Amino acid sequence: MIAKIESALGLRVRAAVSWASAMRFAEDQPEAHVALGSLAFEEGNVARAKELYGNALSLSPEFVPALVSLSVACLHTNDFDAARRYASSALRVQPGLPEALLCRARAEVACGNLNLAEMDITRLQQDNYRPDEVRLLECDLSRQRGDYEVALCVAAELCDSYPAAQDPLTAFRRGFLEFRKAAPDRFRDFAEALELVPAPMSNDRLELNISPSGINRRAGRVGQVDVIVPVHNAPEAVDDCLSAVLRHATDTIAKIILVDDASDPETVGRMRRLAARDKRIETIRLETRVGFTRALGAGLVQSKAPYFVALNSDTIVPTGWLDRLRDGFETRPDVAMVGPMSNNAAWQNVFPVFDNLGTFAVRDIDPTDLSTAFAQAEVTTPGFVPTPLVHGFCAMVDRQVFDLVGGLDAEAFPEGYGEFQDLSIRLRQQGKICLVASDCLVWHARGASISARRRGALSERARGVLYRKYSALNYLFIEMEACANEALDTLRDRLEPCLRGIGKQP
């Protein structure tokens, strides 16, 4: 009884001790084996969980909790035939059991037995059992049947309801990629029906897919640029960032504006020492922390240049970085924002955009190793590639157009995360173009001044805001247009041999 209560309260360690103690007196009780197996499963030890569930079945071959638990564990390890078998066994003992129906439906979908899966899904819908999980399963069923429009709409609705959940987001991304490949004409029609999605940019790519050597430098559209760096703690990262900016500074830079967002004394001291090295550095002190977006806004008040760069303080820039970004504005007059490639910048990654779990890939890599590999690939083309979104870790912006569309939305995105996606969309709504300078690489540590948990919370909050502002379906479509950029995928394929084996996912 004590072990059951502790399990129900989520006291896993205490429950494990209690169940283990109970088993010394009742090793022949399948319930104890299942309980310990469930605790092992929650801790990620799936192999041990399966062993314990199997022990329960050896004691009682028709013990339904063990059959269902084994089905769940097999789904987790992609052993779908076994998952279906165990779920069916449970249903023979207890017909209509919702947990077993859900497991079997998942397994049937994975095995491609779509008609059988639909029967189980219909029964679950009639019972109103875990409706959102069933809808996600229905989304997968629609995708496999080629009903991509339905699959994307259902996944987007679930993303809207659960912006922090990964499964519906992964379902949308999978459906988007399959739809575009399997039915390109239908995909194009669906895209055009979404009001806020940027129009297909194939013509833009043909025109802009050029190297910097093709730039008409006589146009002289871009003059000097202010570099604005919001800073909050992380003194070593700040030191590395600003040292690199100063080391590679040219006459293109008018001012380097450091916005101290209520940093600690050590960070403040480093900024002051760096400011003493170059008269172009100005510092702004904010006594109360306001977050990245508002800190950047404070820097913009002091900026008078026609263009500015918003630069995270955990970046390291290379030689010629600013001129490469600036050249993007010389390609055509409607360019409003240009960003570089990076190791940690989602759709602007030099590595594959997504990891094996379908989330944005993060690569822990030494900046020198990354720069060396990038140089070995001799990246000079495609040069500039249109994108519907520019990542905010490093972005050069036309100040006049920026002010015209109302700048960053500091009310909706006070601490960053989502603010440059929102700006990118509003720029596109005004007929402006955003570019990625694919021959420019800026290293990014990602979130040096905040914890991983805080970063995750801000990212989830930003998704919710973007979904409400543009609808989840529209925003997700725009985001995937950025992630599935064919020109950048071609570049990644070219870089892959040089980057192979460098760095690791944390």
C-alpha positions in Angstrom: 0.0 0.0 0.0 2.8 2.4 0.9 4.6 1.7 -2.4 1.4 2.4 -4.3 0.9 5.8 -2.6 4.5 6.8 -3.2 4.2 5.9 -6.9 1.0 7.9 -7.2 2.7 10.9 -5.6 5.6 10.7 -8.0 8.1 9.8 -5.3 10.0 7.5 -7.6 13.1 6.8 -5.4 11.1 6.1 -2.3 8.5 4.0 -4.3 11.3 1.9 -5.8 12.7 1.1 -2.4 9.2 0.3 -1.1 8.4 -2.0 -4.1 11.8 -3.7 -3.8 11.2 -4.3 -0.1 7.7 -5.7 -0.9 9.2 -8.1 -3.5 11.3 -9.7 -0.8 8.1 -11.0 0.7 6.0 -11.3 -2.5 8.3 -12.2 -5.4 5.4 -14.1 -6.9 3.3 -10.9 -7.2 3.3 -9.6 -10.8 2.0 -6.2 -9.7 5.3 -5.5 -7.9 7.3 -6.4 -11.0 5.2 -4.1 -13.2 5.5 -1.3 -10.7 9.3 -1.5 -10.6 9.3 -1.8 -14.4 7.3 1.4 -14.7 9.8 3.2 -12.4 12.7 1.9 -14.6 10.9 3.0 -17.7 10.3 6.6 -16.3 14.1 6.7 -15.6 14.9 5.8 -19.2 16.0 2.2 -18.5 13.7 0.6 -21.1 15.7 -2.7 -21.2 15.3 -3.2 -17.5 11.6 -2.2 -17.7 11.0 -4.9 -20.3 12.8 -7.5 -18.2 10.6 -6.7 -15.2 7.4 -6.7 -17.3 8.5 -10.0 -18.7 8.9 -11.4 -15.1 5.4 -10.3 -14.4 4.1 -12.2 -17.4 6.1 -15.3 -16.5 4.1 -15.3 -13.2 0.8 -14.5 -14.8 0.7 -14.8 -18.6 -2.6 -12.8 -18.9 -1.8 -10.0 -16.4 -3.1 -7.1 -18.4 -1.0 -4.3 -16.8 2.1 -6.2 -17.9 0.9 -6.7 -21.4 0.0 -3.1 -21.9 3.3 -1.9 -20.3 5.2 -4.2 -22.6 3.3 -2.8 -25.6 4.2 0.8 -24.5 7.9 -0.2 -24.1 8.0 -1.8 -27.5 6.5 1.3 -29.1 9.3 3.2 -27.4 11.9 1.0 -29.0 10.1 0.9 -32.4 9.4 -2.8 -32.1 5.9 -2.3 -33.6 5.1 -5.9 -34.3 5.7 -6.9 -30.7 3.8 -3.8 -29.5 0.8 -4.9 -31.6 1.0 -8.4 -30.3 1.1 -7.5 -26.6 -1.8 -5.0 -27.1 -3.9 -7.6 -28.9 -3.2 -10.1 -26.1 -4.4 -7.5 -23.5 -7.6 -6.9 -25.6 -8.4 -10.6 -25.7 -8.3 -10.7 -21.9 -10.1 -7.3 -21.5 -11.9 -6.3 -24.7 -12.2 -2.6 -25.4 -9.5 -1.6 -22.9 -8.7 2.0 -24.1 -5.0 1.8 -23.1 -4.5 -1.3 -25.2 -6.5 0.1 -28.1 -4.3 3.2 -28.2 -1.1 1.1 -28.2 -2.4 -1.2 -30.9 -3.6 1.7 -33.1 -0.1 3.3 -32.8 1.5 0.0 -33.8 -0.9 -0.5 -36.7 -0.2 2.9 -38.1 3.6 2.4 -37.8 3.2 -1.0 -39.6 1.1 0.6 -42.3 -2.0 -1.3 -41.4 -4.1 1.8 -41.8 -7.6 0.3 -42.0 -7.0 -1.7 -38.9 -5.6 1.4 -37.2 -8.7 3.4 -38.2 -11.0 0.9 -36.5 -9.2 1.3 -33.2 -9.1 5.1 -33.6 -12.8 5.2 -34.2 -13.5 3.2 -31.1 -11.2 5.5 -29.0 -13.0 8.6 -30.4 -16.3 7.1 -29.4 -15.0 6.6 -25.9 -13.5 10.1 -25.9 -10.3 8.5 -24.6 -7.3 10.9 -24.5 -8.7 12.9 -27.4 -5.6 14.9 -28.2 -3.4 11.8 -28.3 -5.9 10.2 -30.6 -6.0 13.2 -32.8 -2.2 13.1 -33.1 -2.5 9.5 -34.1 -5.2 10.5 -36.6 -2.7 13.1 -38.0 -0.2 10.3 -38.6 -2.8 8.2 -40.2 -3.8 11.0 -42.6 -0.2 11.6 -43.5 0.4 8.0 -44.4 -2.8 8.0 -46.6 -1.5 11.1 -48.4 -4.1 13.4 -46.9 -1.4 15.9 -46.2 -3.6 19.0 -45.9 -5.6 17.3 -43.1 -2.5 16.1 -41.4 -0.9 19.5 -41.3 -4.1 21.2 -40.1 -4.6 18.7 -37.3 -0.9 18.9 -36.2 -1.0 22.7 -36.3 -4.2 22.8 -34.1 -2.5 20.6 -31.6 0.6 22.8 -31.7 -1.6 25.7 -31.0 -3.1 24.0 -28.0 0.2 22.7 -26.7 3.0 25.0 -27.8 5.5 23.3 -25.4 4.7 19.8 -26.8 7.3 18.2 -29.1 5.2 15.4 -30.7 2.7 17.6 -32.7 5.6 19.9 -33.8 7.5 16.8 -35.1 4.3 15.6 -36.8 3.9 18.9 -38.6 7.5 19.0 -39.7 7.4 15.4 -41.0 4.1 16.0 -42.8 5.4 19.2 -44.4 8.6 17.6 -45.8 6.7 14.6 -47.1 3.9 16.7 -48.7 6.4 18.9 -50.5 8.2 15.9 -51.9 5.3 13.6 -52.7 2.8 16.1 -54.2 4.6 19.4 -55.2 1.7 20.8 -57.1 -0.8 20.3 -54.3 1.8 21.6 -51.9 2.1 24.8 -53.9 -1.6 25.3 -54.0 -1.9 24.7 -50.3 0.9 27.2 -49.6 -0.7 29.9 -51.7 -4.0 29.5 -49.9 -2.3 30.6 -46.6 -2.4 34.3 -46.6 0.7 35.0 -44.5 3.1 32.6 -46.1 5.7 34.3 -48.3 5.2 33.5 -51.9 7.5 30.9 -53.5 10.9 32.4 -53.9 12.4 30.3 -56.8 12.8 33.3 -59.0 14.4 35.3 -56.2 16.8 32.4 -55.7 17.8 32.4 -59.3 18.5 36.0 -59.2 20.3 36.2 -55.9 22.2 32.9 -56.0 25.4 34.7 -56.6 28.8 35.0 -55.0 30.1 38.3 -53.5 32.3 38.7 -56.6 29.1 39.4 -58.6 28.1 42.3 -56.4 27.8 45.7 -58.0 29.9 47.6 -55.4 29.4 50.9 -57.3 25.8 51.0 -56.1 27.1 52.0 -52.7 23.7 51.7 -51.1 25.1 50.8 -47.6 27.3 53.1 -45.7 28.4 52.7 -42.1 26.9 50.2 -39.7 26.4 50.3 -35.9 26.9 47.0 -34.1 24.7 46.7 -31.0 25.5 44.0 -28.4 23.1 43.5 -25.5 25.0 42.0 -22.6 23.9 40.2 -19.4 26.6 38.5 -17.5 28.6 35.6 -19.0 31.9 37.7 -18.9 34.1 35.2 -20.7 31.7 34.9 -23.6 31.4 38.7 -23.7 35.2 39.0 -23.8 35.5 36.6 -26.6 32.7 38.2 -28.6 33.9 41.8 -28.3 37.5 40.9 -28.8 36.6 39.3 -32.1 34.5 42.3 -33.2 37.4 44.6 -32.4 40.0 42.3 -34.0 38.0 42.2 -37.3 36.7 45.8 -37.2 36.9 47.9 -40.3 35.8 51.4 -41.3 32.4 49.9 -42.0 31.7 50.1 -38.3 30.5 53.5 -37.1 29.8 52.6 -33.4 29.9 49.5 -31.2 27.1 50.0 -28.7 27.3 47.7 -25.6 24.0 47.6 -23.7 24.7 46.4 -20.2 21.5 44.7 -19.1 22.1 44.9 -15.4 25.2 42.7 -15.5 27.4 41.6 -12.6 30.5 43.6 -11.6 32.9 41.2 -13.4 31.1 41.6 -16.7 30.9 45.4 -16.3 34.6 45.5 -15.6 35.4 43.6 -18.8 33.2 45.8 -20.9 34.9 48.9 -19.5 38.3 47.5 -20.3 37.3 46.7 -23.8 35.7 50.1 -24.3 39.0 51.7 -23.4 40.6 50.0 -26.5 38.5 51.7 -29.2 36.8 55.1 -29.2 34.0 53.7 -31.3 32.7 51.7 -28.3 29.8 53.2 -26.4 28.3 51.7 -23.2 24.8 52.0 -21.9 24.0 50.8 -18.4 20.5 49.5 -17.5 20.1 49.3 -13.7 17.3 46.8 -13.9 17.3 43.8 -16.3 14.8 44.3 -19.1 15.7 41.4 -21.5 17.3 41.2 -24.9 14.6 43.0 -27.0 14.3 46.0 -24.8 18.1 46.2 -24.3 18.5 46.2 -28.0 15.9 49.0 -28.2 18.0 51.0 -25.7 21.0 50.6 -28.0 19.0 51.7 -31.1 18.1 54.9 -29.4 21.9 55.8 -29.5 22.3 54.4 -33.1 22.3 56.9 -35.9 23.7 54.7 -38.7 21.5 53.8 -41.6 22.1 50.1 -40.9 22.7 48.2 -37.6 23.7 44.7 -36.6 22.0 43.0 -33.6 24.6 40.7 -32.2 24.3 38.2 -29.3 27.1 38.5 -26.8 27.9 34.7 -27.1 29.0 34.9 -30.7 32.5 35.0 -32.4 32.7 36.8 -35.7 35.3 36.1 -38.4 37.4 38.3 -40.7 35.2 40.2 -43.2 31.9 39.2 -41.6 30.4 42.7 -41.7 31.2 43.3 -45.3 29.8 40.0 -46.3 26.5 40.8 -44.6 26.5 44.3 -46.0 27.0 43.0 -49.5 23.6 41.4 -49.3 22.0 44.8 -49.4 23.7 45.6 -52.6 22.0 42.8 -54.5 18.7 44.5 -54.9 16.9 47.5 -53.3 14.2 45.5 -51.5 16.6 43.6 -49.2 15.8 44.5 -45.6 17.7 42.1 -43.4 20.7 39.7 -43.8 22.0 37.0 -41.4 24.9 34.6 -41.5 25.3 30.8 -41.3 26.2 29.3 -37.9 26.6 26.2 -35.8 23.6 26.9 -33.6 21.0 29.0 -35.4 18.2 26.6 -36.4 17.4 27.1 -40.1 20.8 28.9 -40.6 22.8 25.9 -39.4 25.7 24.6 -41.4 24.9 21.2 -39.9 21.5 19.5 -40.5 18.7 21.6 -39.1 17.0 18.9 -37.1 18.4 16.2 -34.8 17.1 12.6 -34.6 14.3 13.6 -32.3 13.0 16.2 -34.8 14.1 19.2 -32.7 16.5 21.9 -33.7 20.0 20.4 -33.7 22.6 21.9 -31.4 26.3 21.2 -32.0 29.0 21.7 -29.4 32.0 22.6 -31.5 35.2 24.7 -31.0 34.9 27.9 -33.0 38.4 27.4 -34.5 37.6 23.9 -35.7 34.3 25.2 -37.3 36.1 28.1 -39.1 38.8 25.7 -40.4 36.2 23.3 -41.7 34.2 26.1 -43.3 37.4 27.4 -45.0 38.3 24.0 -46.3 34.9 23.8 -48.0 35.8 27.0 -49.9 32.3 28.3 -49.7 31.9 31.1 -52.2 28.5 30.1 -53.6 25.5 30.3 -53.4 26.4 33.6 -51.8 23.0 35.1 -50.8 19.9 33.0 -50.4 16.4 34.3 -49.7 14.7 33.1 -46.5 11.4 33.9 -44.9 13.0 34.1 -41.4 16.3 35.5 -40.1 17.6 34.2 -36.8 18.2 37.0 -34.3 21.5 35.9 -32.9 23.2 38.0 -35.6 21.2 40.1 -38.1 22.1 43.2 -40.1 19.0 45.4 -40.7 18.0 48.4 -42.8 17.1 50.9 -40.1 14.7 52.9 -42.3 12.6 49.8 -43.1 12.9 48.6 -39.5 11.4 51.8 -38.3 8.7 51.7 -41.0 7.4 48.3 -39.9 7.5 49.4 -36.2 10.7 47.7 -35.1 10.8 44.8 -32.7 7.7 44.0 -30.7 9.1 44.4 -27.2 5.7 43.9 -25.6 5.2 40.5 -27.1 8.9 39.4 -26.9 10.5 41.3 -24.1 13.4 38.9 -23.5 14.0 37.9 -27.1 13.1 34.5 -28.6 10.7 35.0 -31.4 11.2 38.8 -31.9 13.2 38.4 -35.1 10.9 35.8 -36.5 8.1 38.3 -36.0 10.1 41.0 -37.6 11.0 38.8 -40.6 7.3 38.1 -41.2 6.3 41.8 -41.0 9.1 42.7 -43.4 7.8 40.1 -45.9 4.3 41.5 -45.6 5.7 44.8 -46.7 7.3 43.2 -49.8 10.8 43.2 -48.4 13.3 40.3 -48.7 15.5 38.7 -46.0 18.7 36.9 -47.0 21.2 34.4 -45.6 24.8 35.2 -46.5 25.8 31.6 -47.0 29.5 32.4 -47.3 29.6 34.1 -43.9 29.9 32.0 -40.7 29.4 33.4 -37.2 29.9 31.0 -34.3 27.2 30.9 -31.7 27.4 29.4 -28.2 23.6 29.7 -27.7 22.2 30.9 -24.4 25.4 31.7 -22.5 23.7 34.2 -20.3 20.7 32.1 -19.3 20.1 28.5 -18.1 18.9 25.8 -20.5 15.6 25.6 -18.6 15.0 29.3 -18.9 15.9 29.2 -22.6 13.4 26.4 -23.1 10.7 28.3 -21.3 11.3 31.4 -23.4 11.3 29.5 -26.6 8.0 27.8 -25.7 6.5 31.1 -24.7 7.6 32.6 -28.0 6.0 29.8 -30.0 2.7 30.5 -28.2 2.8 34.2 -29.0 3.7 33.6 -32.7 0.9 31.0 -33.0 -1.6 33.5 -31.6 -0.3 36.3 -33.7 -0.2 34.5 -37.1 -2.0 31.2 -36.4 -0.1 28.1 -35.7 -0.6 26.8 -39.3 0.7 29.9 -40.9 3.7 30.3 -38.6 4.7 26.7 -38.8 4.5 26.8 -42.6 6.8 29.9 -42.6 9.2 28.3 -40.2 9.4 25.1 -42.3 10.0 27.1 -45.5 13.1 28.5 -43.7 14.2 25.1 -42.5 13.7 23.3 -45.8 15.6 25.8 -47.9 16.8 23.9 -50.9 19.8 26.2 -51.6 21.0 26.0 -48.1 20.5 22.2 -48.0 22.7 22.0 -51.1 25.3 24.0 -49.2 25.1 21.7 -46.2 25.6 18.7 -48.5 28.8 20.4 -49.7 30.0 21.2 -46.2 29.2 17.7 -44.8 32.6 16.1 -45.7 34.5 18.9 -44.1 32.3 19.0 -40.9 32.1 15.2 -40.5 33.2 14.2 -37.0 33.6 17.7 -35.7 31.7 18.6 -32.5 29.0 16.7 -30.8 25.4 17.2 -29.8 25.1 17.9 -26.1 
